[in-house]
Amino acid sequence: QNILGLVAEEPSAAAWGNASPTKPGDSPMKEGAGRVVYELNGLQLSIPLYAGDCDPLNPPKIGDKVQFNINQLKSSKETNAVNVRILERANLELPVQTAAETQ
């Protein structure tokens, strides 16, 4: 599917240790979910983003442009973002002036 979106909310840091598969019958963890906003057929939509579906060495941050697929659980019809890849990092840091620039 390869859908493009922006990270609106990061998965919580506490959720990074729970990347192992859940027990059969368990639904994915609800707490600690982040959120990705994307546009589909002109509609602005959002979808949950779980830490286990991201690279733990390179976690997504708010404002990052990501590419992902949509997974739908058969039992509950819930959807979530999977195979999340960061395409472009958000530049939210303030520019730092060097000593040469201030003189």
N, CA, C and O atoms as CSV, one atom per row, in Angstrom:
chain,resi,resn,atom,element,x,y,z
A,1,GLN,N,N,0.821,-1.195,0.000
A,1,GLN,CA,C,0.000,0.000,0.000
A,1,GLN,C,C,0.864,1.257,0.000
A,1,GLN,O,O,0.575,2.205,-0.731
A,2,ASN,N,N,1.922,1.276,0.814
A,2,ASN,CA,C,2.850,2.398,0.885
A,2,ASN,C,C,2.150,3.751,0.943
A,2,ASN,O,O,2.139,4.497,-0.035
A,3,ILE,N,N,1.577,4.053,2.077
A,3,ILE,CA,C,0.857,5.309,2.301
A,3,ILE,C,C,1.797,6.292,2.971
A,3,ILE,O,O,2.597,5.905,3.823
A,4,LEU,N,N,1.708,7.573,2.591
A,4,LEU,CA,C,2.534,8.608,3.187
A,4,LEU,C,C,1.753,9.334,4.257
A,4,LEU,O,O,0.559,9.586,4.093
A,5,GLY,N,N,2.415,9.677,5.360
A,5,GLY,CA,C,1.744,10.402,6.430
A,5,GLY,C,C,2.749,11.146,7.292
A,5,GLY,O,O,3.960,11.073,7.083
A,6,LEU,N,N,2.210,11.864,8.267
A,6,LEU,CA,C,3.034,12.610,9.224
A,6,LEU,C,C,2.738,12.099,10.627
A,6,LEU,O,O,1.585,11.841,10.973
A,7,VAL,N,N,3.784,11.954,11.432
A,7,VAL,CA,C,3.606,11.512,12.811
A,7,VAL,C,C,3.042,12.687,13.611
A,7,VAL,O,O,3.681,13.732,13.729
A,8,ALA,N,N,1.840,12.505,14.158
A,8,ALA,CA,C,1.195,13.541,14.958
A,8,ALA,C,C,1.441,13.315,16.442
A,8,ALA,O,O,1.415,14.254,17.238
A,9,GLU,N,N,1.679,12.061,16.801
A,9,GLU,CA,C,1.903,11.703,18.209
A,9,GLU,C,C,2.834,10.502,18.236
A,9,GLU,O,O,2.603,9.517,17.535
A,10,GLU,N,N,3.882,10.580,19.041
A,10,GLU,CA,C,4.854,9.488,19.130
A,10,GLU,C,C,4.331,8.356,20.000
A,10,GLU,O,O,3.612,8.602,20.968
A,11,PRO,N,N,4.689,7.097,19.660
A,11,PRO,CA,C,4.387,6.012,20.597
A,11,PRO,C,C,5.163,6.278,21.882
A,11,PRO,O,O,6.288,6.775,21.827
A,12,SER,N,N,4.582,5.956,23.036
A,12,SER,CA,C,5.239,6.289,24.303
A,12,SER,C,C,6.526,5.491,24.477
A,12,SER,O,O,6.654,4.368,23.990
A,13,ALA,N,N,7.461,6.092,25.173
A,13,ALA,CA,C,8.761,5.455,25.405
A,13,ALA,C,C,8.609,4.164,26.197
A,13,ALA,O,O,9.399,3.237,26.021
A,14,ALA,N,N,7.608,4.090,27.064
A,14,ALA,CA,C,7.395,2.891,27.886
A,14,ALA,C,C,7.006,1.703,27.026
A,14,ALA,O,O,7.208,0.558,27.430
A,15,ALA,N,N,6.453,1.952,25.851
A,15,ALA,CA,C,5.980,0.865,24.991
A,15,ALA,C,C,7.102,0.211,24.196
A,15,ALA,O,O,6.879,-0.848,23.609
A,16,TRP,N,N,8.299,0.794,24.152
A,16,TRP,CA,C,9.375,0.243,23.321
A,16,TRP,C,C,9.850,-1.118,23.782
A,16,TRP,O,O,10.370,-1.884,22.971
A,17,GLY,N,N,9.692,-1.444,25.037
A,17,GLY,CA,C,10.121,-2.760,25.506
A,17,GLY,C,C,9.146,-3.868,25.150
A,17,GLY,O,O,9.470,-5.045,25.309
A,18,ASN,N,N,7.966,-3.521,24.677
A,18,ASN,CA,C,6.924,-4.515,24.386
A,18,ASN,C,C,6.831,-4.837,22.903
A,18,ASN,O,O,5.730,-4.966,22.369
A,19,ALA,N,N,7.969,-4.967,22.229
A,19,ALA,CA,C,7.959,-5.215,20.790
A,19,ALA,C,C,7.736,-6.684,20.450
A,19,ALA,O,O,7.516,-7.016,19.285
A,20,SER,N,N,7.787,-7.574,21.447
A,20,SER,CA,C,7.595,-8.986,21.166
A,20,SER,C,C,6.117,-9.266,20.875
A,20,SER,O,O,5.246,-8.524,21.328
A,21,PRO,N,N,5.838,-10.319,20.131
A,21,PRO,CA,C,4.437,-10.620,19.808
A,21,PRO,C,C,3.596,-10.847,21.056
A,21,PRO,O,O,4.075,-11.382,22.056
A,22,THR,N,N,2.341,-10.436,20.982
A,22,THR,CA,C,1.450,-10.635,22.119
A,22,THR,C,C,0.952,-12.075,22.127
A,22,THR,O,O,1.081,-12.793,21.135
A,23,LYS,N,N,0.384,-12.487,23.250
A,23,LYS,CA,C,-0.159,-13.837,23.356
A,23,LYS,C,C,-1.349,-13.989,22.417
A,23,LYS,O,O,-2.031,-13.004,22.135
A,24,PRO,N,N,-1.615,-15.196,21.925
A,24,PRO,CA,C,-2.781,-15.386,21.063
A,24,PRO,C,C,-4.053,-14.940,21.771
A,24,PRO,O,O,-4.267,-15.236,22.947
A,25,GLY,N,N,-4.882,-14.232,21.040
A,25,GLY,CA,C,-6.139,-13.761,21.611
A,25,GLY,C,C,-6.051,-12.366,22.180
A,25,GLY,O,O,-7.078,-11.718,22.383
A,26,ASP,N,N,-4.838,-11.881,22.446
A,26,ASP,CA,C,-4.676,-10.516,22.949
A,26,ASP,C,C,-4.780,-9.526,21.796
A,26,ASP,O,O,-4.303,-9.789,20.693
A,27,SER,N,N,-5.400,-8.402,22.060
A,27,SER,CA,C,-5.391,-7.345,21.053
A,27,SER,C,C,-4.115,-6.547,21.254
A,27,SER,O,O,-3.515,-6.617,22.326
A,28,PRO,N,N,-3.682,-5.784,20.246
A,28,PRO,CA,C,-2.456,-5.006,20.430
A,28,PRO,C,C,-2.623,-4.033,21.587
A,28,PRO,O,O,-3.741,-3.637,21.918
A,29,MET,N,N,-1.523,-3.656,22.191
A,29,MET,CA,C,-1.626,-2.769,23.339
A,29,MET,C,C,-2.254,-1.440,22.944
A,29,MET,O,O,-1.907,-0.851,21.920
A,30,LYS,N,N,-3.175,-0.986,23.767
A,30,LYS,CA,C,-3.874,0.271,23.488
A,30,LYS,C,C,-3.088,1.444,24.052
A,30,LYS,O,O,-2.980,2.493,23.416
A,31,GLU,N,N,-2.540,1.264,25.248
A,31,GLU,CA,C,-1.793,2.362,25.851
A,31,GLU,C,C,-0.460,2.506,25.130
A,31,GLU,O,O,0.112,1.522,24.661
A,32,GLY,N,N,0.019,3.716,25.048
A,32,GLY,CA,C,1.301,3.951,24.402
A,32,GLY,C,C,1.225,4.103,22.907
A,32,GLY,O,O,2.261,4.184,22.248
A,33,ALA,N,N,0.029,4.145,22.344
A,33,ALA,CA,C,-0.105,4.274,20.897
A,33,ALA,C,C,0.197,5.702,20.479
A,33,ALA,O,O,-0.193,6.662,21.144
A,34,GLY,N,N,0.900,5.819,19.362
A,34,GLY,CA,C,1.100,7.113,18.726
A,34,GLY,C,C,0.018,7.278,17.663
A,34,GLY,O,O,-0.936,6.501,17.616
A,35,ARG,N,N,0.165,8.281,16.819
A,35,ARG,CA,C,-0.832,8.533,15.788
A,35,ARG,C,C,-0.157,9.100,14.549
A,35,ARG,O,O,0.707,9.972,14.640
A,36,VAL,N,N,-0.566,8.591,13.383
A,36,VAL,CA,C,-0.105,9.100,12.098
A,36,VAL,C,C,-1.309,9.693,11.373
A,36,VAL,O,O,-2.368,9.070,11.305
A,37,VAL,N,N,-1.141,10.892,10.835
A,37,VAL,CA,C,-2.200,11.499,10.029
A,37,VAL,C,C,-1.803,11.371,8.564
A,37,VAL,O,O,-0.635,11.517,8.204
A,38,TYR,N,N,-2.798,11.096,7.729
A,38,TYR,CA,C,-2.554,10.919,6.301
A,38,TYR,C,C,-3.795,11.324,5.530
A,38,TYR,O,O,-4.865,11.522,6.106
A,39,GLU,N,N,-3.641,11.443,4.228
A,39,GLU,CA,C,-4.768,11.818,3.371
A,39,GLU,C,C,-5.044,10.672,2.417
A,39,GLU,O,O,-4.127,10.126,1.803
A,40,LEU,N,N,-6.315,10.311,2.296
A,40,LEU,CA,C,-6.731,9.245,1.397
A,40,LEU,C,C,-8.003,9.684,0.691
A,40,LEU,O,O,-9.017,9.947,1.337
A,41,ASN,N,N,-7.952,9.762,-0.614
A,41,ASN,CA,C,-9.093,10.205,-1.426
A,41,ASN,C,C,-9.629,11.556,-0.968
A,41,ASN,O,O,-10.840,11.775,-0.938
A,42,GLY,N,N,-8.719,12.460,-0.613
A,42,GLY,CA,C,-9.114,13.804,-0.200
A,42,GLY,C,C,-9.586,13.925,1.238
A,42,GLY,O,O,-9.924,15.022,1.682
A,43,LEU,N,N,-9.618,12.821,1.977
A,43,LEU,CA,C,-10.044,12.852,3.380
A,43,LEU,C,C,-8.828,12.837,4.291
A,43,LEU,O,O,-7.879,12.090,4.052
A,44,GLN,N,N,-8.852,13.661,5.334
A,44,GLN,CA,C,-7.790,13.672,6.349
A,44,GLN,C,C,-8.124,12.596,7.379
A,44,GLN,O,O,-9.145,12.686,8.061
A,45,LEU,N,N,-7.274,11.585,7.494
A,45,LEU,CA,C,-7.515,10.461,8.393
A,45,LEU,C,C,-6.345,10.309,9.354
A,45,LEU,O,O,-5.272,10.870,9.133
A,46,SER,N,N,-6.559,9.545,10.424
A,46,SER,CA,C,-5.463,9.219,11.333
A,46,SER,C,C,-5.562,7.747,11.707
A,46,SER,O,O,-6.628,7.134,11.638
A,47,ILE,N,N,-4.419,7.200,12.103
A,47,ILE,CA,C,-4.348,5.770,12.391
A,47,ILE,C,C,-3.370,5.563,13.551
A,47,ILE,O,O,-2.364,6.267,13.642
A,48,PRO,N,N,-3.658,4.597,14.441
A,48,PRO,CA,C,-2.733,4.338,15.557
A,48,PRO,C,C,-1.378,3.815,15.066
A,48,PRO,O,O,-1.283,3.134,14.045
A,49,LEU,N,N,-0.352,4.154,15.820
A,49,LEU,CA,C,1.018,3.750,15.532
A,49,LEU,C,C,1.589,3.150,16.807
A,49,LEU,O,O,1.661,3.829,17.831
A,50,TYR,N,N,1.996,1.882,16.759
A,50,TYR,CA,C,2.517,1.200,17.939
A,50,TYR,C,C,4.025,1.036,17.833
A,50,TYR,O,O,4.561,0.854,16.740
A,51,ALA,N,N,4.702,1.100,18.967
A,51,ALA,CA,C,6.158,1.013,19.014
A,51,ALA,C,C,6.673,-0.268,18.354
A,51,ALA,O,O,7.725,-0.243,17.715
A,52,GLY,N,N,5.965,-1.370,18.492
A,52,GLY,CA,C,6.404,-2.643,17.927
A,52,GLY,C,C,6.420,-2.678,16.421
A,52,GLY,O,O,7.001,-3.589,15.833
A,53,ASP,N,N,5.791,-1.698,15.775
A,53,ASP,CA,C,5.746,-1.647,14.312
A,53,ASP,C,C,6.758,-0.662,13.740
A,53,ASP,O,O,6.738,-0.366,12.546
A,54,CYS,N,N,7.648,-0.154,14.601
A,54,CYS,CA,C,8.667,0.820,14.204
A,54,CYS,C,C,10.048,0.262,14.501
A,54,CYS,O,O,10.194,-0.708,15.245
A,55,ASP,N,N,11.049,0.881,13.916
A,55,ASP,CA,C,12.433,0.506,14.186
A,55,ASP,C,C,12.827,1.049,15.561
A,55,ASP,O,O,12.865,2.266,15.740
A,56,PRO,N,N,13.122,0.186,16.536
A,56,PRO,CA,C,13.444,0.678,17.881
A,56,PRO,C,C,14.738,1.491,17.931
A,56,PRO,O,O,14.934,2.274,18.860
A,57,LEU,N,N,15.615,1.318,16.956
A,57,LEU,CA,C,16.857,2.086,16.927
A,57,LEU,C,C,16.661,3.455,16.277
A,57,LEU,O,O,17.512,4.336,16.400
A,58,ASN,N,N,15.544,3.625,15.590
A,58,ASN,CA,C,15.275,4.876,14.885
A,58,ASN,C,C,13.794,5.206,15.033
A,58,ASN,O,O,13.064,5.195,14.041
A,59,PRO,N,N,13.332,5.500,16.252
A,59,PRO,CA,C,11.901,5.706,16.478
A,59,PRO,C,C,11.387,6.990,15.817
A,59,PRO,O,O,12.124,7.971,15.723
A,60,PRO,N,N,10.135,6.990,15.361
A,60,PRO,CA,C,9.569,8.193,14.748
A,60,PRO,C,C,9.302,9.272,15.785
A,60,PRO,O,O,8.948,8.986,16.929
A,61,LYS,N,N,9.477,10.510,15.365
A,61,LYS,CA,C,9.223,11.676,16.213
A,61,LYS,C,C,8.093,12.494,15.591
A,61,LYS,O,O,7.774,12.338,14.413
A,62,ILE,N,N,7.499,13.359,16.391
A,62,ILE,CA,C,6.413,14.208,15.908
A,62,ILE,C,C,6.899,15.044,14.726
A,62,ILE,O,O,7.961,15.663,14.782
A,63,GLY,N,N,6.111,15.051,13.668
A,63,GLY,CA,C,6.424,15.834,12.482
A,63,GLY,C,C,7.203,15.078,11.421
A,63,GLY,O,O,7.373,15.585,10.312
A,64,ASP,N,N,7.685,13.869,11.731
A,64,ASP,CA,C,8.415,13.081,10.735
A,64,ASP,C,C,7.482,12.635,9.616
A,64,ASP,O,O,6.331,12.273,9.860
A,65,LYS,N,N,7.992,12.665,8.385
A,65,LYS,CA,C,7.245,12.144,7.241
A,65,LYS,C,C,7.553,10.650,7.162
A,65,LYS,O,O,8.717,10.256,7.089
A,66,VAL,N,N,6.514,9.825,7.176
A,66,VAL,CA,C,6.700,8.372,7.190
A,66,VAL,C,C,5.930,7.702,6.058
A,66,VAL,O,O,4.987,8.258,5.494
A,67,GLN,N,N,6.366,6.499,5.753
A,67,GLN,CA,C,5.670,5.645,4.789
A,67,GLN,C,C,5.262,4.402,5.568
A,67,GLN,O,O,6.046,3.880,6.361
A,68,PHE,N,N,4.035,3.922,5.346
A,68,PHE,CA,C,3.547,2.790,6.127
A,68,PHE,C,C,2.488,2.020,5.345
A,68,PHE,O,O,1.994,2.475,4.313
A,69,ASN,N,N,2.159,0.861,5.857
A,69,ASN,CA,C,1.054,0.056,5.358
A,69,ASN,C,C,-0.022,0.017,6.429
A,69,ASN,O,O,0.252,0.249,7.606
A,70,ILE,N,N,-1.236,-0.275,6.018
A,70,ILE,CA,C,-2.343,-0.383,6.970
A,70,ILE,C,C,-2.645,-1.850,7.220
A,70,ILE,O,O,-2.835,-2.629,6.285
A,71,ASN,N,N,-2.686,-2.214,8.492
A,71,ASN,CA,C,-3.030,-3.570,8.902
A,71,ASN,C,C,-4.414,-3.542,9.537
A,71,ASN,O,O,-4.725,-2.642,10.317
A,72,GLN,N,N,-5.248,-4.532,9.204
A,72,GLN,CA,C,-6.567,-4.627,9.832
A,72,GLN,C,C,-6.692,-5.983,10.520
A,72,GLN,O,O,-6.516,-7.030,9.897
A,73,LEU,N,N,-6.999,-5.944,11.819
A,73,LEU,CA,C,-7.206,-7.185,12.561
A,73,LEU,C,C,-8.534,-7.800,12.136
A,73,LEU,O,O,-9.561,-7.121,12.126
A,74,LYS,N,N,-8.516,-9.066,11.790
A,74,LYS,CA,C,-9.742,-9.724,11.333
A,74,LYS,C,C,-10.793,-9.814,12.425
A,74,LYS,O,O,-11.988,-9.669,12.166
A,75,SER,N,N,-10.335,-10.057,13.659
A,75,SER,CA,C,-11.290,-10.274,14.747
A,75,SER,C,C,-12.047,-9.014,15.141
A,75,SER,O,O,-13.246,-9.072,15.413
A,76,SER,N,N,-11.360,-7.876,15.176
A,76,SER,CA,C,-12.007,-6.661,15.678
A,76,SER,C,C,-12.173,-5.574,14.621
A,76,SER,O,O,-12.808,-4.551,14.877
A,77,LYS,N,N,-11.605,-5.790,13.438
A,77,LYS,CA,C,-11.655,-4.806,12.339
A,77,LYS,C,C,-10.877,-3.535,12.658
A,77,LYS,O,O,-10.983,-2.549,11.928
A,78,GLU,N,N,-10.092,-3.541,13.747
A,78,GLU,CA,C,-9.277,-2.378,14.082
A,78,GLU,C,C,-8.121,-2.278,13.086
A,78,GLU,O,O,-7.619,-3.289,12.594
A,79,THR,N,N,-7.709,-1.043,12.800
A,79,THR,CA,C,-6.578,-0.836,11.903
A,79,THR,C,C,-5.430,-0.171,12.656
A,79,THR,O,O,-5.640,0.520,13.653
A,80,ASN,N,N,-4.216,-0.393,12.162
A,80,ASN,CA,C,-3.041,0.278,12.702
A,80,ASN,C,C,-1.967,0.340,11.626
A,80,ASN,O,O,-1.992,-0.422,10.659
A,81,ALA,N,N,-1.022,1.261,11.807
A,81,ALA,CA,C,0.082,1.425,10.867
A,81,ALA,C,C,1.140,0.360,11.138
A,81,ALA,O,O,1.517,0.131,12.287
A,82,VAL,N,N,1.617,-0.289,10.076
A,82,VAL,CA,C,2.677,-1.296,10.191
A,82,VAL,C,C,3.752,-0.995,9.144
A,82,VAL,O,O,3.537,-0.194,8.234
A,83,ASN,N,N,4.903,-1.644,9.283
A,83,ASN,CA,C,6.031,-1.445,8.358
A,83,ASN,C,C,6.338,0.043,8.203
A,83,ASN,O,O,6.483,0.546,7.089
A,84,VAL,N,N,6.434,0.732,9.325
A,84,VAL,CA,C,6.634,2.184,9.327
A,84,VAL,C,C,8.094,2.503,9.019
A,84,VAL,O,O,9.005,2.016,9.689
A,85,ARG,N,N,8.299,3.329,7.995
A,85,ARG,CA,C,9.644,3.766,7.616
A,85,ARG,C,C,9.681,5.288,7.611
A,85,ARG,O,O,8.778,5.939,7.086
A,86,ILE,N,N,10.714,5.839,8.190
A,86,ILE,CA,C,10.865,7.292,8.211
A,86,ILE,C,C,11.495,7.726,6.894
A,86,ILE,O,O,12.569,7.254,6.521
A,87,LEU,N,N,10.811,8.637,6.191
A,87,LEU,CA,C,11.326,9.153,4.934
A,87,LEU,C,C,12.082,10.465,5.136
A,87,LEU,O,O,13.102,10.717,4.495
A,88,GLU,N,N,11.562,11.287,6.034
A,88,GLU,CA,C,12.166,12.598,6.262
A,88,GLU,C,C,11.945,13.007,7.707
A,88,GLU,O,O,10.824,12.986,8.213
A,89,ARG,N,N,13.030,13.377,8.355
A,89,ARG,CA,C,12.946,13.811,9.748
A,89,ARG,C,C,12.432,15.239,9.829
A,89,ARG,O,O,12.785,16.083,9.006
A,90,ALA,N,N,11.600,15.502,10.820
A,90,ALA,CA,C,11.132,16.869,11.064
A,90,ALA,C,C,12.290,17.670,11.617
A,90,ALA,O,O,13.083,17.164,12.411
A,91,ASN,N,N,12.386,18.919,11.197
A,91,ASN,CA,C,13.447,19.790,11.697
A,91,ASN,C,C,12.831,20.744,12.702
A,91,ASN,O,O,12.541,21.896,12.379
A,92,LEU,N,N,12.632,20.265,13.922
A,92,LEU,CA,C,11.971,21.046,14.957
A,92,LEU,C,C,12.946,21.775,15.867
A,92,LEU,O,O,12.533,22.535,16.744
A,93,GLU,N,N,14.239,21.547,15.662
A,93,GLU,CA,C,15.232,22.172,16.529
A,93,GLU,C,C,15.446,23.621,16.107
A,93,GLU,O,O,15.379,23.957,14.924
A,94,LEU,N,N,15.704,24.468,17.094
A,94,LEU,CA,C,15.988,25.868,16.810
A,94,LEU,C,C,17.410,25.986,16.266
A,94,LEU,O,O,18.308,25.282,16.729
A,95,PRO,N,N,17.623,26.868,15.289
A,95,PRO,CA,C,18.982,27.027,14.774
A,95,PRO,C,C,19.912,27.580,15.855
A,95,PRO,O,O,19.525,28.456,16.627
A,96,VAL,N,N,21.107,27.076,15.901
A,96,VAL,CA,C,22.083,27.501,16.896
A,96,VAL,C,C,23.071,28.450,16.219
A,96,VAL,O,O,23.676,28.110,15.201
A,97,GLN,N,N,23.226,29.635,16.793
A,97,GLN,CA,C,24.183,30.597,16.227
A,97,GLN,C,C,25.576,30.284,16.729
A,97,GLN,O,O,25.784,29.979,17.904
A,98,THR,N,N,26.524,30.366,15.808
A,98,THR,CA,C,27.907,30.174,16.209
A,98,THR,C,C,28.483,31.518,16.643
A,98,THR,O,O,27.874,32.557,16.388
A,99,ALA,N,N,29.629,31.516,17.284
A,99,ALA,CA,C,30.259,32.748,17.749
A,99,ALA,C,C,30.581,33.673,16.581
A,99,ALA,O,O,30.505,34.892,16.729
A,100,ALA,N,N,30.937,33.123,15.427
A,100,ALA,CA,C,31.285,33.918,14.254
A,100,ALA,C,C,30.055,34.659,13.717
A,100,ALA,O,O,30.175,35.775,13.211
A,101,GLU,N,N,28.881,34.045,13.825
A,101,GLU,CA,C,27.651,34.665,13.314
A,101,GLU,C,C,27.176,35.809,14.200
A,101,GLU,O,O,26.511,36.719,13.704
A,102,THR,N,N,27.485,35.799,15.469
A,102,THR,CA,C,27.013,36.835,16.380
A,102,THR,C,C,27.876,38.096,16.338
A,102,THR,O,O,27.461,39.131,16.859
A,103,GLN,N,N,29.060,38.040,15.733
A,103,GLN,CA,C,29.948,39.208,15.680
A,103,GLN,C,C,29.778,39.991,14.401
A,103,GLN,O,O,30.452,41.002,14.202
